[in-house]
Amino acid sequence: MKNTGSYPRVHIDRTVVPAVGQAGGLLLVETVRATGLDRVLSTELAGWRKPFAVHDPGKIICDLALTLALGGDCLADIAHLRDEPGIYGRVASDPTVSRLVSRLATDADHAVAAIGRARQAARRTAWGLAGDASPGGRATVADPLIIDLDATLVTAHSDLSSTTLVPREFEDFLEFGEGH
């Protein structure tokens, strides 16, 4: 079977194995494939692809989204996908990812709009695949679709005093030292 998407087809091995290490990632990859998000992103971001580039900008952005969804919190965490080529295919190197992000940032408004159009197309495809089971199909102005998302707030904490750039545990020492 010919692969038309950005990710390889995964073949299931029915051997008894006591663990499923990449089940979440595999589910996300299949969702990307089913909705066509990878292909639409490739089309929308084609203008940012350099001539003779090996890696497609749409695939790189998909890989970054997968990295975030799987718990990554920085560009370098894309390495986790690179470690599983059977699931995620060829994944760009950290410098390649960084260069693309920098290129997209130079034209951020257009890049964000292109990514938004791709997401919208993938969302339309997903709702279309859901057919009558699509909750969006039953939504009206009087009875809108409400999606209640739970989130974890992440805050940054510093042990630095709010008035100085000195760690709190050293404040007493500095106050003692200033008078002597």
C-alpha positions as CSV (number, residue, x, y, z in Angstrom):
1,M,0.0,0.0,0.0
2,K,1.4,3.4,-1.0
3,N,1.7,5.9,1.9
4,T,0.2,9.3,1.0
5,G,0.7,11.0,4.3
6,S,3.7,12.3,6.3
7,Y,3.8,9.3,8.7
8,P,4.5,5.7,8.1
9,R,1.8,3.0,8.4
10,V,2.3,1.1,11.6
11,H,1.8,-2.6,11.4
12,I,0.4,-4.3,14.5
13,D,2.3,-7.2,15.9
14,R,-0.1,-9.5,17.8
15,T,2.7,-11.0,19.9
16,V,1.9,-10.8,23.6
17,V,3.8,-7.9,25.0
18,P,3.2,-6.5,28.5
19,A,3.5,-2.8,27.5
20,V,2.2,-0.3,25.0
21,G,4.8,2.4,25.0
22,Q,3.6,4.7,22.2
23,A,-0.1,4.1,22.1
24,G,-1.0,7.8,22.7
25,G,1.4,8.9,20.0
26,L,0.1,6.3,17.6
27,L,-3.5,7.5,18.2
28,L,-2.4,11.0,17.5
29,V,-0.6,10.1,14.3
30,E,-3.6,8.2,13.1
31,T,-5.8,11.2,13.9
32,V,-3.4,13.5,11.9
33,R,-3.6,11.0,9.0
34,A,-7.4,10.6,9.1
35,T,-8.0,14.3,9.2
36,G,-5.4,15.1,6.6
37,L,-3.8,17.7,8.9
38,D,-0.3,16.8,7.7
39,R,-1.1,17.2,4.0
40,V,-3.1,20.4,4.5
41,L,-0.3,21.9,6.6
42,S,2.2,20.9,3.9
43,T,0.1,22.8,1.4
44,E,-0.4,25.8,3.5
45,L,3.2,26.1,4.6
46,A,4.7,25.4,1.1
47,G,5.8,29.0,0.8
48,W,8.2,28.6,3.7
49,R,9.8,25.5,2.2
50,K,13.4,26.2,1.0
51,P,14.4,24.8,-2.4
52,F,16.0,21.4,-2.1
53,A,14.8,21.1,1.6
54,V,14.6,17.5,2.9
55,H,12.0,18.2,5.6
56,D,8.6,19.6,4.9
57,P,7.5,22.6,7.1
58,G,4.0,21.0,7.5
59,K,5.5,17.8,8.8
60,I,7.8,19.7,11.2
61,I,4.9,21.7,12.6
62,C,2.9,18.4,13.0
63,D,5.8,16.9,14.8
64,L,6.1,19.9,17.1
65,A,2.3,19.6,17.9
66,L,2.7,15.9,18.6
67,T,5.7,16.6,20.8
68,L,3.6,19.1,22.9
69,A,0.7,16.7,23.1
70,L,2.9,13.9,24.3
71,G,4.3,16.1,27.1
72,G,7.2,18.0,25.5
73,D,7.8,21.5,26.6
74,C,10.6,22.7,24.3
75,L,11.8,22.3,20.7
76,A,14.5,19.9,21.7
77,D,11.8,17.4,23.0
78,I,11.1,16.6,19.4
79,A,14.0,14.1,19.9
80,H,11.5,11.7,21.5
81,L,9.7,11.4,18.2
82,R,13.0,11.0,16.4
83,D,13.7,8.0,18.6
84,E,10.6,6.2,17.2
85,P,10.9,6.4,13.4
86,G,8.6,3.4,12.9
87,I,5.8,5.6,14.3
88,Y,6.7,9.1,13.5
89,G,8.8,8.7,10.3
90,R,11.8,10.9,9.6
91,V,11.9,13.8,12.1
92,A,13.9,16.9,11.5
93,S,17.0,17.7,13.5
94,D,16.9,20.3,16.2
95,P,18.7,22.9,14.1
96,T,16.3,22.3,11.2
97,V,13.3,22.8,13.5
98,S,14.8,25.9,15.0
99,R,15.5,27.4,11.5
100,L,11.9,26.8,10.5
101,V,10.5,28.4,13.6
102,S,12.7,31.4,13.0
103,R,11.6,31.6,9.4
104,L,7.9,31.4,10.4
105,A,8.5,34.0,13.0
106,T,9.7,36.6,10.5
107,D,6.2,36.4,8.9
108,A,4.3,35.4,12.0
109,D,0.9,36.8,11.0
110,H,0.8,34.9,7.7
111,A,2.3,31.8,9.3
112,V,-0.3,31.7,12.0
113,A,-3.1,32.3,9.5
114,A,-1.8,29.4,7.3
115,I,-1.6,27.1,10.3
116,G,-5.1,28.2,11.3
117,R,-6.5,27.4,7.8
118,A,-4.9,24.0,8.0
119,R,-6.4,23.3,11.4
120,Q,-9.9,24.5,10.2
121,A,-9.7,22.1,7.2
122,A,-8.7,19.2,9.5
123,R,-11.5,20.0,11.9
124,R,-14.0,20.1,9.0
125,T,-12.7,16.7,7.9
126,A,-13.0,15.3,11.4
127,W,-16.5,16.5,11.9
128,G,-17.4,15.1,8.4
129,L,-15.9,11.7,9.3
130,A,-18.0,11.7,12.5
131,G,-21.2,12.1,10.4
132,D,-24.4,12.0,12.4
133,A,-22.3,11.4,15.6
134,S,-20.7,14.8,15.2
135,P,-21.7,17.0,18.1
136,G,-21.1,20.0,16.0
137,G,-23.9,18.9,13.6
138,R,-26.5,19.2,16.3
139,A,-25.3,22.6,17.6
140,T,-27.5,25.7,17.0
141,V,-27.3,29.3,18.1
142,A,-29.9,28.5,20.8
143,D,-28.2,25.3,21.8
144,P,-24.4,25.7,21.1
145,L,-21.8,23.1,21.4
146,I,-20.0,23.6,24.7
147,I,-16.6,22.0,25.1
148,D,-15.4,22.0,28.7
149,L,-11.6,21.5,28.8
150,D,-9.7,20.8,32.0
151,A,-6.3,22.3,32.2
152,T,-3.4,22.4,34.5
153,L,-2.1,25.8,35.3
154,V,1.7,26.0,35.2
155,T,3.3,28.9,37.0
156,A,6.9,29.9,37.1
157,H,8.4,30.3,40.6
158,S,11.6,32.0,41.6
159,D,13.4,31.9,44.9
160,L,14.5,35.5,44.2
161,S,13.2,38.3,46.3
162,S,10.7,40.6,44.5
163,T,12.7,43.7,45.3
164,T,16.2,42.5,44.6
165,L,18.0,40.0,42.4
166,V,19.4,38.1,45.4
167,P,18.1,34.7,46.5
168,R,16.1,35.0,49.8
169,E,18.4,32.7,51.7
170,F,21.2,35.2,51.2
171,E,19.3,38.4,52.1
172,D,20.1,38.2,55.8
173,F,23.8,37.7,55.0
174,L,23.8,40.7,52.7
175,E,22.0,42.9,55.3
176,F,24.5,41.9,57.9
177,G,27.4,42.5,55.5
178,E,26.2,46.0,54.5
179,G,26.4,47.5,58.0
180,H,29.9,46.1,58.8
